[in-house]
């Protein structure tokens, strides 16, 4: 009788020990509850500061090289060097339907439109001028000027050359001056060419007193040094604008 009671007590004692050991093991393997954790934290972290993912560098195609990516380009086959707007469409300064890069009469008055395929208006030559003798220009070899890379500021040496050119124009009232700037196909290069040509026109008109209608703006050409401005003296009958809207005014340089 006594032995059975002892056996029962021993069995109960060992059962308690085993139960406590099991509870201790379960407690040691438990973790802190994760109700405060954001399940998307890892994903967000990889998107903002990737540490495990290797993301390829995005490549935006621009087939015609006009500075407007193909997905936004409304005119994907613009010729090289042709000025375009923010949608990649060729500029048409006078709105005659002929883009500037092939318009032989860049500014056609509205009363002379519609125009032919070359952008030439329908206005007839005034009767008074048909029999007039053509007036020639006696100015030749007008020196070019250069700009620092990425700058539209006219240097002191260039100002001296421009002052000399202005004197020659004043002494030859039958002459006009074509001011030619060059550019690549990018928007920034087109705008920089416009800035440089306009800086020269402003100086000649406002500082040297040359009539602005004797200065012809021909910015953004594709066949020359982008940092050089060339001048061509021509007869007064030559037509051309002295004021042209900026192609990309948001990219205007002030240097």
C-alpha positions in Angstrom: 0.0 0.0 0.0 2.7 2.4 0.9 4.7 1.5 -2.2 1.8 2.4 -4.5 1.4 5.8 -2.8 5.1 6.5 -3.2 4.9 5.5 -6.9 2.0 7.8 -7.4 3.7 10.8 -5.8 6.9 10.2 -7.9 4.8 9.9 -11.1 3.0 13.2 -10.2 6.4 14.9 -9.5 8.0 13.9 -12.7 4.9 14.9 -14.7 5.1 18.4 -13.2 8.8 18.7 -14.1 8.1 17.6 -17.7 5.3 20.1 -18.0 7.4 22.9 -16.8 10.2 22.0 -19.2 7.8 22.0 -22.2 6.4 25.4 -21.2 10.0 26.8 -20.9 10.9 25.5 -24.4 7.7 27.0 -25.9 8.4 30.3 -24.2 12.0 30.5 -25.4 10.9 29.9 -29.1 8.1 32.5 -29.0 8.6 35.9 -30.8 7.4 39.4 -30.3 4.0 40.0 -31.9 4.3 41.7 -35.4 1.1 43.8 -35.3 3.2 47.0 -35.4 5.1 45.9 -38.6 4.1 47.3 -42.0 4.0 44.2 -44.3 4.9 46.5 -47.4 7.9 48.1 -45.7 10.4 45.9 -47.5 8.8 46.6 -50.9 8.7 50.4 -50.3 12.3 50.3 -49.2 13.5 48.5 -52.3 11.7 51.0 -54.5 13.1 54.1 -52.9 16.6 52.8 -52.0 17.2 49.4 -53.6 19.7 47.2 -51.8 18.9 43.8 -53.2 17.3 44.7 -56.6 19.4 45.9 -59.6 17.3 48.2 -61.6 18.4 48.9 -65.3 19.0 52.5 -66.3 16.0 53.9 -68.2 16.6 54.6 -71.9 14.2 56.9 -73.6 14.3 56.5 -77.4 14.5 59.6 -79.6 14.6 58.4 -83.2 14.9 61.7 -84.9 17.2 63.3 -82.3 15.1 66.5 -81.8 15.2 66.3 -78.0 11.6 65.0 -77.6 11.3 61.3 -76.7 9.4 59.1 -79.1 6.5 58.5 -76.7 5.7 62.2 -76.6 6.9 63.1 -80.2 4.0 64.0 -82.4 6.3 64.3 -85.4 8.8 61.4 -85.1 10.6 61.9 -88.3 11.7 65.6 -88.0 14.8 66.3 -90.2 18.0 66.8 -88.3 18.6 70.4 -87.2 15.0 71.5 -87.7 13.7 73.6 -84.8 10.8 71.9 -83.0 8.3 72.8 -80.2 7.8 70.9 -77.0 5.7 68.3 -78.8 8.5 67.6 -81.4 6.6 69.3 -84.2 8.6 71.5 -86.6 8.3 75.2 -85.9 6.2 77.3 -88.3 7.0 80.9 -87.4 4.5 82.6 -89.8 1.8 79.8 -89.5 1.5 79.3 -93.3 1.6 75.5 -93.0 5.2 75.2 -94.3 7.7 74.4 -91.5 10.6 76.8 -91.0 13.3 74.4 -92.1 12.0 74.5 -95.7 10.2 77.8 -95.8 11.9 80.2 -98.3 9.8 83.1 -97.0 10.0 82.7 -93.2 7.6 85.6 -92.5 4.7 85.6 -94.9 2.0 88.2 -94.1 -1.4 86.7 -93.5 -2.9 88.6 -96.4 -0.4 86.9 -98.7 -1.5 83.4 -97.7 -2.1 80.7 -98.8 1.4 80.0 -99.9 3.1 77.6 -102.3 5.1 74.5 -101.3 8.1 76.7 -100.7 6.2 79.0 -98.3 6.2 81.9 -100.8 3.0 84.0 -100.5 0.7 85.1 -103.3 1.1 88.9 -103.0 2.2 90.3 -106.3 5.2 92.6 -106.6 4.2 96.3 -106.2 3.9 98.0 -109.6 6.2 100.8 -108.5 9.1 98.4 -107.9 9.1 96.2 -111.0 11.3 98.4 -113.1 13.6 99.6 -110.3 17.3 98.9 -110.5 18.4 96.4 -107.9 20.5 98.0 -105.2 23.6 96.1 -104.3 25.5 96.0 -101.0 29.1 97.0 -100.9 30.0 95.5 -97.6 32.0 92.3 -97.7 33.9 90.0 -95.4 32.2 90.8 -92.1 34.2 89.0 -89.4 32.5 86.3 -87.3 32.5 86.3 -83.5 32.8 83.5 -81.0 31.0 82.7 -77.7 32.3 80.8 -74.8 30.9 77.3 -74.6 27.4 77.3 -73.1 27.3 81.1 -72.8 25.3 83.8 -74.5 27.4 86.7 -73.1 29.1 88.9 -75.8 32.8 89.2 -75.0 34.7 92.6 -75.0 36.5 91.6 -78.2 33.3 90.7 -79.9 31.7 94.0 -78.8 34.6 95.8 -80.6 34.0 93.8 -83.8 30.3 94.5 -83.6 30.9 98.3 -83.1 33.0 98.2 -86.3 30.3 96.3 -88.2 27.7 98.8 -87.0 29.8 101.7 -88.5 30.0 99.9 -91.8 26.2 99.4 -91.8 25.6 103.1 -91.1 27.9 104.1 -94.0 26.1 101.7 -96.3 22.3 102.3 -95.8 21.4 99.9 -98.7 22.8 96.9 -96.8 21.2 94.5 -94.4 23.0 92.1 -92.1 22.1 88.4 -91.9 23.1 87.1 -88.4 23.6 83.3 -88.6 23.8 81.1 -85.5 24.3 77.3 -85.5 22.9 74.6 -83.3 22.6 70.9 -82.8 19.2 69.2 -82.8 18.7 69.4 -79.0 16.3 71.9 -77.4 19.0 73.5 -75.3 21.3 74.0 -78.3 18.5 75.6 -80.4 17.6 77.9 -77.5 21.3 78.9 -76.9 21.7 79.7 -80.6 18.5 81.9 -80.4 19.9 83.6 -77.2 23.2 84.5 -78.9 21.7 85.9 -82.1 19.2 88.0 -80.2 22.0 89.3 -77.9 23.8 90.6 -81.0 20.6 92.1 -82.5 19.8 93.8 -79.2 23.4 95.3 -79.0 23.4 96.5 -82.6 19.9 98.1 -82.4 20.0 99.5 -78.8 23.7 100.3 -78.3 24.8 101.1 -81.8 21.6 102.6 -83.3 21.3 100.2 -86.3 17.7 99.9 -87.4 16.3 96.5 -86.3 14.7 96.0 -89.7 18.1 95.8 -91.2 19.1 92.8 -89.1 17.9 89.4 -90.1 17.7 86.6 -87.5 18.8 83.2 -88.8 19.4 81.2 -85.7 19.5 77.4 -85.3 21.3 76.4 -88.5 22.8 73.0 -88.7 25.9 73.4 -90.8 28.4 75.3 -88.7 30.2 75.7 -85.4 27.7 76.0 -82.6 29.9 78.6 -80.7 30.4 80.8 -83.7 28.1 83.5 -85.2 28.6 84.4 -88.8 27.5 87.6 -90.6 26.6 88.2 -94.2 25.9 91.6 -95.6 23.2 91.6 -98.2 21.1 94.0 -100.3 18.2 95.7 -98.6 15.7 93.8 -100.8 16.5 90.6 -98.8 13.7 89.6 -96.6 13.9 88.0 -93.2 12.7 88.5 -89.6 14.6 90.3 -86.9 12.3 89.1 -84.2 11.6 85.4 -83.9 9.9 83.7 -80.9 12.2 81.8 -78.6 12.0 78.1 -79.5 12.3 76.9 -75.9 12.0 79.9 -73.5 12.1 77.8 -70.4 15.7 76.9 -71.4 16.9 80.5 -71.9 20.5 81.0 -70.7 21.5 84.1 -68.7 25.3 83.4 -68.8 
